[in-house]
């Protein structure tokens, strides 16, 4: 009888250890250009680390670090309709922008999310929010930015920048 109880205990333990984890819970959905809803799930924190390094490199005006994190065919959609294609164009844009505006990012949040597209490819995004201080014509102004960045193979493939002016406090 003791052997039977021991045997059953071992069997139950083995079965319990092999029970698959519950499927990931969706955190929302993305809508494709065709209008198809695709479930979003929490993404890998490794993509957040890439994006944090990217923001840090921007704060340090480190164009070589930015270049090393860019995919060669990077695309950037700016808040005022800019479309920047390619690493060289991005570095040229940043070089001019850094010297003219001395931007500084203060990060508020980073959210990793992922979905699988129709071809079965995993698409991993980081959505982040930042308070940005700029110097415009000698005056400090603040804007709030949200970024959506596609990260793949440790490189920034593309991102969107959404921006609004920080409200002026009532006095």
N, C-alpha and C positions, 0 to 999 in steps of 0.2 A: 504494500500500500504506500509506503514512504517513497519507493521508487516511482510509482505512478504519479504521486503528488509532485515530486521533483521534476519528472519528465514533463508534466503538464505546465508547471511553472516556467520551465525553460522554453517550451513551445509558445506560451502566451507572451513571454518577454521578446522572443524573436519576432513574432507577429507584430507586436506593438512597435518595435523599433523599425519595422519595414513599412508601416502604414504611411502612405504619402501625405505630405503636408497639404493642407487646404490650399486651393488655388489662390493666387494673389487677388486681392480685392481691387477693383478698378477705382481710380481716384477722379475720374471724369471721362470726357471724350474729346476727340479732335474731329473736325469736320474737313474732309478732303475737298479739293477743288471741284470734285464731281458731286459734292453734297452728301457723301457717305460718312456716317459716324464711325469712328474707330476708337475703341476703348483705350484710355490712357491708364498706365500703371506707374507706381513709384519706380523711378529709374535707379541706376547705379550711382553711388556716391563718388565713384572715380571720375565721372563727368563733372561733378561739382568741383572736385579738386583741380581739374584742368581749367575750368572757368574762373575759379578763385585766383589761380596763378596768372591768368590772362588779365584780370582786373588789377592785380598787384603790379604786373609789368606796365600797365597803362599809368598807374599812379606813380611809378618810378621813371616814366618816360623811356622805358627800356625797349627801344625799337627792335633790337636783335632778339630779345626774348619773345616779343610779339610775333616777329617773323617766324621763329621756331615753332610757335604754337599754331600758326595759321596753316590751313591746307593751302596748297599752291593755287587752287581754283576758288578760294574763298569769295563769298559774296556777302556784302553788308548793305542793308537797307537802313538809311539814316532817318531821323525824325522829320526832316524837311524835304523828303522826296529824293534824297541822294541814293544812288546805287553805285557802290564801289565793287569792282570786279578784279580779283587777283591780288596777291600779296604785295607786289611792287606798288600798285596803285594805292593800296591801303596804307603802306608805310609812308608814301609821299603825302597822302592826305593827313595822316597823324602828325608827321613832322611839321607841317604848316600849322595844323590846329593846335598842337602842343605849344608852339612858340607864340601863337597869337592869343591863346585863351587860358593857358596854364590850368587845364582841368584837374580836378581832384575828386575821386570817388570815395564816398563813405557808404559801405554796403549795409543793407538792411536784411536781406534774405536771399537764399538760394534754394531752388526746388528742382529736384531731378525727376524727370518723367520720361516715359518711353511708350512706344506703340510699334506694332508690326504693320508695315504697309502691305498693299495688295500683292506685291511680288514676294512677300515673306521676309523682307529685310527689316531688321530691328532699327528703329530710328530713336536715338536718345537725345533728349533736349534738356537744357537747364534754363529755367526762368528765374531771373534775379531782379531785385529792386535796389536802387541806389539813390542817394542824395549827391548831387554833383555841384561843385562850386567852380564857377568860371570867372575869369577876369576879362571883362569886355570894356574896352576903352578906359581902362584904369579902375573900373567899378567891379566889385564882387557881386555876382548874381548867383542864385541857387535855382537849380532845376531838379525835378524828380524824374528818374529814368527807370524803365522796365526793359529788360533785355530778354529775348528768346534766342538761345544759341543751340545749334545742332552740333553735337560733338561726336566724332567717330574716329576710332583708332588713335585716340589721344590728341586729335587736332580739331581746331575750330573750323567747321565746314562753311557755316553761314550763320548770320544772326540779324535780328531786327532790333532797332532801338525805337522805343516809344518814349516821348518826353512831354512834360508839362512844366510850366513855370511854377515855382513854389509860391503859394499865396502870400501876398503882402499882409503883414499883421496890422490889424486895426489899432490905432493909437488913441 
